[in-house]
Amino acid sequence: MAPTGTVVVGDLVLKALPELECFTNFTDFLKALPSLYAVEVPSTVTNVIVGPSQPTSSQTSSVWIRTDSSGGFIGVYVFSQGQWRLIIPGPQQIFWLYGDSSAPPAGYITTDEASGNQISTTLATALKALWIAGDKAGPPFEYFSALFSGF
């Protein structure tokens, strides 16, 4: 669906240069990207609320980037039908991750762990068939699917 209204484009900016970094594989490069880049939102954008506290009733036209009390990301919310609704990550949104399936990043669980609970066993089985093993066959997998479980 095409966005309605004004679309604001942020600039992708270089935060840091890896000091003499030589990536030996693509996975390590992907893991390093969040520490190297950031998106700068133009200062003309004034309707984004960032923080752990629910915005006031006068701020319901804003986007709320909800964080925990330590500043950790929880989600992106918009006000709709009388309440703040989580839009990113969406409910049961599946993410594909590089890393170690036996130790997913904080805030994520593998779809295998979610099987029969957050997602159907059939879906979890179909997704696991797409997982890619690392140097050896079988667990832990290097490319795998996960769900955001919150921080």
Backbone hydrogen bonds in HBPLUS format (Angstrom, degrees):
<---DONOR---> <-ACCEPTOR-->    atom                        ^
c    i                          cat <-CA-CA->   ^        H-A-AA   ^      H-
h    n   atom  resd res      DA  || num        DHA   H-A  angle D-A-AA Bond
n    s   type  num  typ     dist DA aas  dist angle  dist       angle   num
A0011-ASP N   A0040-GLU O   3.07 MM  29  5.20 142.3  2.21 144.3 144.8     1
A0040-GLU N   A0011-ASP O   2.82 MM  29  5.20 164.7  1.84 153.5 154.9     2
A0013-VAL N   A0038-ALA O   2.81 MM  25  5.43 169.8  1.82 164.8 168.1     3
A0038-ALA N   A0013-VAL O   3.00 MM  25  5.43 146.0  2.11 149.5 157.6     4
A0015-LYS N   A0036-LEU O   2.56 MM  21  5.10 159.8  1.60 143.0 147.4     5
A0016-ALA N   A0036-LEU O   3.41 MM  20  5.01 152.4  2.50 123.1 124.3     6
A0029-PHE N   A0025-ASN O   3.32 MM   4  6.67 156.0  2.39 145.6 152.4     7
A0030-LEU N   A0026-PHE O   2.93 MM   4  6.23 161.1  1.97 155.3 159.6     8
A0031-LYS N   A0027-THR O   2.97 MM   4  6.22 156.4  2.03 150.6 157.2     9
A0032-ALA N   A0028-ASP O   3.12 MM   4  6.28 138.6  2.30 139.3 149.4    10
A0032-ALA N   A0029-PHE O   3.13 MM   3  5.20 128.7  2.41  96.1 109.5    11
A0033-LEU N   A0029-PHE O   3.24 MM   4  6.51 131.2  2.49 143.9 156.0    12
A0033-LEU N   A0030-LEU O   3.32 MM   3  5.36 139.4  2.49  97.7 108.0    13
A0035-SER N   A0032-ALA O   3.05 MM   3  5.67 136.9  2.25 118.5 129.6    14
A0036-LEU N   A0033-LEU O   2.89 MM   3  5.10 149.0  1.99 110.2 120.3    15
A0037-TYR N   A0033-LEU O   3.12 MM   4  6.21 149.8  2.21 169.0 175.6    16
A0045-VAL N   A0042-PRO O   3.05 MM   3  5.80 167.6  2.06 121.2 125.2    17
A0063-VAL N   A0047-ASN O   2.90 MM  16  6.39 155.1  1.96 157.6 162.1    18
A0049-ILE N   A0063-VAL O   2.78 MM  14  6.13 166.0  1.80 163.2 168.2    19
A0065-ILE N   A0049-ILE O   2.68 MM  16  6.00 162.4  1.71 169.6 174.9    20
A0051-GLY N   A0065-ILE O   3.10 MM  14  6.55 158.9  2.15 161.5 164.6    21
A0067-THR N   A0051-GLY O   3.22 MM  16  5.09 157.4  2.27 100.5 105.6    22
A0059-GLN N   A0056-THR O   2.99 MM   3  5.33 160.4  2.03 111.9 118.1    23
A0062-SER N   A0059-GLN O   2.97 MM   3  5.51 161.0  2.00 122.1 125.3    24
A0064-TRP N   A0077-TYR O   2.97 MM  13  5.02 171.5  1.98 147.7 149.4    25
A0077-TYR N   A0064-TRP O   2.82 MM  13  5.02 162.3  1.85 148.4 154.5    26
A0066-ARG N   A0075-GLY O   2.82 MM   9  5.37 146.3  1.93 163.3 171.0    27
A0074-ILE N   A0066-ARG O   2.84 MM   8  5.44 156.2  1.90 157.9 150.9    28
A0075-GLY N   A0066-ARG O   3.32 MM   9  5.37 157.0  2.37 137.1 138.6    29
A0068-ASP N   A0072-GLY O   2.79 MM   4  5.25 145.7  1.90 140.7 152.3    30
A0071-GLY N   A0068-ASP O   2.95 MM   3  5.30 165.6  1.98 116.5 120.8    31
A0076-VAL N   A0088-ILE O   2.75 MM  12  5.04 159.2  1.79 155.9 161.9    32
A0087-ILE N   A0076-VAL O   2.79 MM  11  5.77 179.3  1.79 166.9 166.8    33
A0088-ILE N   A0076-VAL O   3.36 MM  12  5.04 158.4  2.41 134.8 136.3    34
A0078-VAL N   A0085-ARG O   3.02 MM   7  5.46 151.4  2.10 144.3 149.5    35
A0085-ARG N   A0078-VAL O   2.75 MM   7  5.46 175.6  1.75 158.9 158.7    36
A0080-SER N   A0083-GLN O   2.90 MM   3  5.60 167.9  1.92 157.8 154.2    37
A0083-GLN N   A0080-SER O   3.17 MM   3  5.60 161.6  2.21 114.2 119.7    38
A0093-GLN N   A0090-GLY O   3.04 MM   3  5.12 148.0  2.14 134.5 126.1    39
A0095-PHE N   A0146-ALA O   2.86 MM  51  5.24 172.2  1.86 156.8 159.5    40
A0146-ALA N   A0095-PHE O   2.81 MM  51  5.24 146.4  1.92 150.0 159.2    41
A0097-LEU N   A0144-PHE O   2.79 MM  47  5.47 170.9  1.80 170.2 170.9    42
A0144-PHE N   A0097-LEU O   2.97 MM  47  5.47 157.3  2.02 150.9 158.2    43
A0099-GLY N   A0142-GLU O   2.76 MM  43  4.94 148.3  1.86 142.0 148.3    44
A0103-ALA N   A0100-ASP O   2.91 MM   3  5.44 159.3  1.96 116.8 123.7    45
A0101-SER N   A0141-PHE O   2.94 MM  40  5.10 152.3  2.02 148.6 154.4    46
A0108-TYR N   A0105-PRO O   3.12 MM   3  5.80 144.0  2.25 148.3 146.4    47
A0149-SER N   A0107-GLY O   2.60 MM  42  5.15 164.4  1.62 139.8 144.6    48
A0109-ILE N   A0147-LEU O   2.97 MM  38  5.48 155.3  2.03 153.1 161.2    49
A0147-LEU N   A0109-ILE O   2.78 MM  38  5.48 157.7  1.83 163.1 169.5    50
A0113-GLU N   A0110-THR O   3.03 MM   3  5.20 120.7  2.40  98.5 112.2    51
A0114-ALA N   A0110-THR O   3.08 MM   4  6.43 141.5  2.24 141.3 152.8    52
A0111-THR N   A0145-SER O   3.10 MM  34  5.77 156.7  2.16 124.2 123.8    53
A0115-SER N   A0112-ASP O   3.32 MM   3  5.20 153.8  2.39  96.6 104.3    54
A0117-ASN N   A0114-ALA O   2.95 MM   3  5.41 158.8  1.99 135.1 139.0    55
A0118-GLN N   A0114-ALA O   3.01 MM   4  5.19 130.4  2.27 132.9 147.0    56
A0119-ILE N   A0114-ALA O   3.35 MM   5  5.96 169.6  2.36 136.0 134.8    57
A0116-GLY N   A0119-ILE O   2.77 MM   3  5.76 132.0  2.00 152.1 167.2    58
A0124-ALA N   A0120-SER O   2.98 MM   4  6.26 167.7  2.00 153.5 157.1    59
A0125-THR N   A0121-THR O   2.91 MM   4  6.04 155.6  1.97 147.8 153.9    60
A0126-ALA N   A0122-THR O   3.03 MM   4  6.26 157.7  2.08 146.4 152.5    61
A0127-LEU N   A0123-LEU O   2.89 MM   4  6.13 158.9  1.93 156.1 161.9    62
A0128-LYS N   A0124-ALA O   2.95 MM   4  6.10 158.0  2.00 145.0 151.3    63
A0129-ALA N   A0125-THR O   3.18 MM   4  6.39 139.8  2.35 140.8 150.1    64
A0130-LEU N   A0127-LEU O   2.90 MM   3  5.41 154.7  1.97 113.4 121.6    65
A0131-TRP N   A0128-LYS O   3.09 MM   3  5.13 158.6  2.14 104.4 111.1    66
A0132-ILE N   A0143-TYR O   2.95 MM  11  5.02 158.2  2.00 139.1 146.1    67
A0142-GLU N   A0132-ILE O   2.81 MM  10  5.88 143.6  1.94 150.0 160.7    68
A0143-TYR N   A0132-ILE O   3.19 MM  11  5.02 160.6  2.23 143.2 145.0    69
